Amino acid sequence: MVAERTRRVEISGIRRMFEAAPPNSINLGLGEPDFEPPREVVEALCRSVENGGNHYGPTAGILPLRDHVAARYVDRDPKTSRQNVIITASGSEGLMSTALALYDPGDEVLVPNPGFVLYGPHARLAGAVPIPYSLTEERKFQPDFEELERLVTRRTRALVVNSPSNPTGGMFPERTIDRLVEFAERKNLTIVSDEVYDEIVYEGKFASFWGKTDRVVVVNSFSKTYAVTGWRLGFLLAPAPLAVELNKIHYHIMACPPTPAQVAIVAGFDAGHEATRKMVREFKVRRDLVTRLLRSIPGVSVVRPQGAFYAFPKVDLGLSTTQVATGLLQRGVITTPGDAFGSLGEGHLRISFANSREKLRAGLGLFRDFAEDAVAG
Ligand SMILES: Cc1ncc(COP(=O)(O)O)c(C=O)c1O
């Protein structure tokens, strides 16, 4: 009954662990902040709903929100204006609209392996072919430029990048961003830069692709920074002529982004930023805790995450990733098997630190017991 494209896409492997989890499991699989949005933002949402904000709005989003977003990027490119901004109904919708707007059937799209679960399926849904490029632990989850050069063919249309990364926690320094821009311009590729974790950074400076090239679409979201994953609100940034094209696809998918959520984000813009800073301070403490605890587990190595809220340890216990994740699940710890993010995720687990310090200590304690038992054979 369904189209070929529907048969060929699968639901993300991230969810399979949740479904099999025993009750009261410790959840180290969460892909969203364990914080509530700031009061100001929640109250503004309620006010908007009560005061008649329950109707369609402009396709590209309400002007004050587009202006706020543009203002955040003027230090990267002083010409940034609302013409560059499209408010989307989440980062996910922004990614899908971008894929449909940019890729023709048969095009090839370079996607990170391991990488966030939507890039490959979105390329396929647009009729394109995802071509994975590697981000390995040995290279501290940085791209291998020789490999990228080898992977480009005359059909390559775009390069998808995600820094800070889900699932690796790796971040690209500015010099890598500059090299990627030089590479993309030389090969006539469009960069699709997923920057949804741009404010969740622990050290070093986040470098955006915005302002570096005209061949870029930046995808961002309010989900993680404002802890409003359920509100479904994000944005795209693109050179104005490209934004007009992206907006056509966005219109045909969404008509417009949710109105009350936009009003609420405008009202709580400053409070939201302060809340993000507080949340990031707590994530940083947990990041250090998780890194230390993981490094004390036999057979486990981990690169210290620089951003997002995930660690991506390599687990060498003579077991497959599925066996490790299933073994942990039986002991009441939910993790995400690394192969849910691509073939090079095999051998890794994604540990989310969007959970309390206490839960992290307990969960990683159970992980240590499991590893010690496995080593003892
Ligand atoms: C790297 C990355 N991009 C995009 C998204 C999509 O976020 P949302 O659709 O909630 O805006 C996520 C969510 O987990 C993510 O991790």
PDBQT file of the ligand as one rigid body, heavy atoms in Angstrom, charges set to zero:
ROOT
HETATM    1  C1  LIG A 401      21.956  16.993  16.287  1.00  0.00    +0.000 C 
HETATM    2  C2  LIG A 401      20.496  17.209  16.357  1.00  0.00    +0.000 A 
HETATM    3  N1  LIG A 401      19.898  17.910  15.386  1.00  0.00    +0.000 NA
HETATM    4  C3  LIG A 401      18.569  18.147  15.391  1.00  0.00    +0.000 A 
HETATM    5  C4  LIG A 401      17.786  17.663  16.412  1.00  0.00    +0.000 A 
HETATM    6  C5  LIG A 401      16.307  17.935  16.328  1.00  0.00    +0.000 C 
HETATM    7  O1  LIG A 401      15.861  18.703  17.371  1.00  0.00    +0.000 OA
HETATM    8  P1  LIG A 401      14.365  19.281  17.379  1.00  0.00    +0.000 P 
HETATM    9  O2  LIG A 401      13.630  18.628  16.272  1.00  0.00    +0.000 OA
HETATM   10  O3  LIG A 401      13.813  18.928  18.712  1.00  0.00    +0.000 OA
HETATM   11  O4  LIG A 401      14.503  20.742  17.186  1.00  0.00    +0.000 OA
HETATM   12  C6  LIG A 401      18.360  16.921  17.445  1.00  0.00    +0.000 A 
HETATM   13  C7  LIG A 401      17.524  16.346  18.522  1.00  0.00    +0.000 C 
HETATM   14  O5  LIG A 401      17.918  15.437  19.214  1.00  0.00    +0.000 OA
HETATM   15  C8  LIG A 401      19.746  16.689  17.424  1.00  0.00    +0.000 A 
HETATM   16  O6  LIG A 401      20.367  15.998  18.399  1.00  0.00    +0.000 OA
ENDROOT
TORSDOF 0
